Amino acid sequence: MNTISQTLTILSSMIAPVVLILACGSLITTTSQRLSRVIERSRKLTEQLKQLVRDHDASSEVITKEGAKLFYQLNKSTLRTNLLQRAMVTLYLCLSLFVATSISLGIMDIFNAKHTWLPVLLSIIGALMLFYVSVLLIRESSLALKAISNEMDDALLFFKKNLEGLPVGSKEKWWRQLRLWQRLKPKTQENKKPVIAEQPADQG
């Protein structure tokens, strides 16, 4: 009976870090998905840039303008990829530390060790790494917001310049949809709202 009780105690102590292990696993899954999407986005931007160079002369104004936009988006995607890669490496280290914490708790229970500083130290280091990961992910989200805001500016400018011939009803519908995305932009940029030219009413 004592053996069973001791076994249950050891197993209970080893399961203690399971919440942190599950948290790391969940973050690894979501971060891996985000990293895959950003890498795919970077590849598409690179292909668009190559296609732009193939379709236009190197000295043309189109490459100067559109190329600058694509380079901006590609730069943001590259920075996001670096941040997510660092977050992934840190998360795997966190997972290893929390698993090591669980193993050290079991070993200490088996040998009735009096010094308990090792699992405490491992868990503290793992928690600090999780905090570092959260900072990296916040930074990556900020870069994603800046990239989306830049794309939104281009979309609104294109809408203003090239869709002036649409009927008023269709234009208002497009405008409402675009304004939903515009709300994602920082408040400091909300004052830069393009003005929609009213279409004259049909005569007769």
URJOPE-V538971 format. One record per run of one state. SS is the DSSP state (H for helix, E for strand, L for the rest). FROM is the first residue (numbers start at 0). TO is the last residue. If there is no record, write none. Layout:
# URJOPE-V538971
SS,FROM,TO + SS,FROM,TO
This chain:
# URJOPE-V538971
L,0,0 + H,1,14 + L,15,16 + H,17,54 + L,55,59 + H,60,110 + L,111,115 + H,116,161 + L,162,166 + H,167,181 + L,182,185 + H,186,188 + L,189,203
